[in-house]
Amino acid sequence: VGAGMPAAAVTPRKLGRLRLLASAWLAEHPGVYHTVRFDVVGVLWPPSAIAPTIDHRRAVGQ
């Protein structure tokens, strides 16, 4: 567990790897999806909090 916001862990390098893996999967499953989008969801729930903080970033890297 590191410090900071969880979405900060999704670097440009990681996004590139996700794109590569998604391209390979889509090539093996033609016609399944017309569009693809990468979302990042970060959840922080400090011990003193009643509820978590949820950060949903849509279409990251586009």
N, C-alpha and C positions, 0 to 999 in steps of 0.2 A: 504494500500500500504506500503510495507516494503522496506528496503534497500537491495542492493545486487542483484545478478543474480537470475532470476525467477527459473531456473532449480535447484537451491540450496534448494528450498522449497519441492522438491520431495525427501523425506527421505526414507531410507530403510523400515521404518514402513509403509509409504504410498504405496511404491511399493508392499509390502506384502499384503496390503488391496486390491490393484488393481488386484493382482494375484488371490486372493480369490474371488473377485467379477467376474472376467473374467471366472474363472473355473465354477462358479455357472451358469453364462449365457451360457457358452458353453455346459454344461450338459443339459440345457433346449433346446438347439438348435443343436442337434447332426448332424454331417455331413456338417455343414455350412462352417466351416473353418478348414483347415488342420494345419496351423501354426498361431501363434499369436505373435506379437511383440509390445512392448511398446516404443513409441517415446515420447520425451518431447520437446515442442516448447516454447521457451521464447521470448517475444517481449518487447523491451525497446524502448520508444520513448520520450526522454526528450523534454521539451517545446522548447528548443533552437535548436533542431536537425531538419534538413530538411526531413530526412527519419528515419524509425525505424531501430534498430539493431535486427536481428533475429538470434536466436541460436537454431538450430535443432540438438538434440542429438538422434541418432538412437539406437534402441535395448538397452534401458537403463535397467540395472540390469541383463543382460545376460552374 
